[in-house]
Amino acid sequence: MGKMIFRNITRDAFVWDWMKSTDDGATWKTEWSISYSRKK
């Protein structure tokens, strides 16, 4: 089971986390996190 979390959202940037659960959502582990920023 997986989920995507978008956080720290501003006009020019955000963080995208991909999380995985192996126990039907009781606990979650971040598989990767990517920081995006607007090209200037």
PyMOL commands that set and color helices and strands:
alter all, ss='L'
color gray80, all
select strands_A, chain A and resi 2-7+13-20+29-37
alter strands_A, ss='S'
color yellow, strands_A
deselect
rebuild
show_as cartoon
